[in-house]
Amino acid sequence: MDYKDEIIDHYKNPRNFGEMEEADVTINESNSSCGDVVQVQIKIQKSKNSKTQNKEDLVIEEVMWRGVGCAISTAAASMLSEKVVGMTFAEIEKIGDEGIVKMMGGEVNAGRMKCATLAYRALLKAFKTDD
């Protein structure tokens, strides 16, 4: 399956789509330029090796999301929801916009970057609310 087929598959069959009961954090994010909206819900656990309560020691246990948007924003949210389970905040921060583009097959034009990074921006905000 090439990347375009994978994007279409994630758009038509989004993974981890729906509402999470008892989410630790819920973040809403929107793209005002095109109207895409996403809500990301996560369950967080403390890292097994952690002795502190810092956000850097938190690990994504589960991700659910829902929203309305174009094929790019939907596929990116679906792909990201699979990718980040088990990751720490530091690991998620390191993904960056470049990592999202790579995850999407390296073919996101500048006009669609806000669509591709919508769920990622929401996920970053989820950790920033823990300060």
C-alpha positions in Angstrom: 0.0 0.0 0.0 1.5 3.4 -1.0 1.1 6.5 1.2 -1.8 7.9 -0.8 -3.7 4.6 -0.4 -2.8 4.7 3.3 -4.1 8.2 3.7 -7.4 7.3 2.0 -7.7 4.1 4.2 -7.2 6.2 7.4 -9.7 8.8 6.1 -12.4 6.1 5.2 -11.6 3.9 8.3 -10.3 6.2 11.0 -8.6 4.4 13.9 -9.3 5.3 17.5 -12.3 7.4 16.4 -15.0 8.1 19.0 -15.4 9.3 22.6 -13.4 8.0 25.5 -15.0 7.5 28.8 -13.0 8.8 31.7 -10.3 10.6 29.7 -7.6 12.3 31.7 -7.4 15.2 29.3 -9.7 16.5 26.5 -8.5 19.1 24.1 -10.4 20.8 21.2 -8.5 22.3 18.3 -9.7 23.9 15.1 -8.3 25.2 11.8 -10.1 28.4 11.2 -8.8 28.7 7.7 -10.8 25.6 6.5 -13.2 24.7 9.3 -11.6 21.4 10.3 -12.2 20.6 14.0 -10.8 17.9 16.2 -11.2 16.7 19.8 -8.4 14.6 21.2 -8.9 12.6 24.4 -6.1 10.8 26.2 -5.4 8.6 29.1 -2.1 9.2 30.7 0.0 7.0 32.9 3.2 7.7 34.8 6.3 6.2 33.3 7.3 2.9 34.9 10.8 4.4 35.5 9.6 7.7 36.9 10.1 8.8 40.5 8.7 12.3 39.9 5.3 13.8 38.8 6.8 15.9 35.9 4.9 16.0 32.6 8.0 14.6 31.0 7.5 11.4 32.9 3.9 10.9 31.6 3.2 8.3 28.9 0.2 8.1 26.6 -1.8 5.0 27.5 -4.7 5.5 25.1 -5.9 8.0 22.5 -9.3 8.6 21.1 -10.4 11.4 18.9 -13.3 12.7 16.9 -13.8 15.6 14.6 -14.8 16.8 11.2 -12.4 17.6 8.5 -10.7 17.0 5.2 -9.0 13.7 4.2 -5.6 15.1 5.3 -6.7 16.1 8.8 -8.7 13.0 9.4 -6.0 10.6 8.2 -3.3 12.5 10.2 -5.4 12.3 13.4 -6.0 8.6 12.8 -2.3 7.8 12.1 -1.1 9.9 15.0 -3.5 8.2 17.4 -1.8 4.9 16.6 1.7 6.3 16.6 1.8 8.1 20.0 0.5 5.3 22.3 3.4 4.5 24.7 5.3 7.7 24.0 6.3 10.3 26.5 5.7 14.0 26.1 9.4 14.6 25.1 9.1 11.9 22.4 5.9 13.5 21.1 7.5 17.0 21.0 10.4 15.6 19.0 7.9 14.4 16.2 7.5 18.1 15.1 5.8 19.2 11.9 8.5 17.4 9.9 7.6 14.1 11.6 4.0 14.6 10.8 4.9 15.2 7.1 7.0 12.1 7.1 4.2 10.1 8.7 1.9 11.3 5.9 4.3 10.1 3.3 6.3 13.3 2.8 3.8 14.9 0.5 2.0 17.6 2.4 1.9 21.0 0.6 2.3 24.2 2.5 -1.4 25.0 2.2 -2.4 21.8 3.9 0.1 21.8 6.8 -2.5 23.2 9.3 -4.8 20.3 8.3 -2.0 17.7 8.7 -0.9 19.0 12.1 -4.3 19.8 13.6 -4.4 16.7 15.9 -0.7 17.1 16.7 -1.2 20.6 17.9 -4.1 19.4 20.1 -1.9 16.6 21.5 0.8 19.1 22.4 -1.7 21.4 24.2 -3.0 18.4 26.2 0.4 18.2 27.9 0.8 21.9 28.3 -2.4 22.0 30.4 -0.7 19.8 33.0 1.7 22.6 34.1 
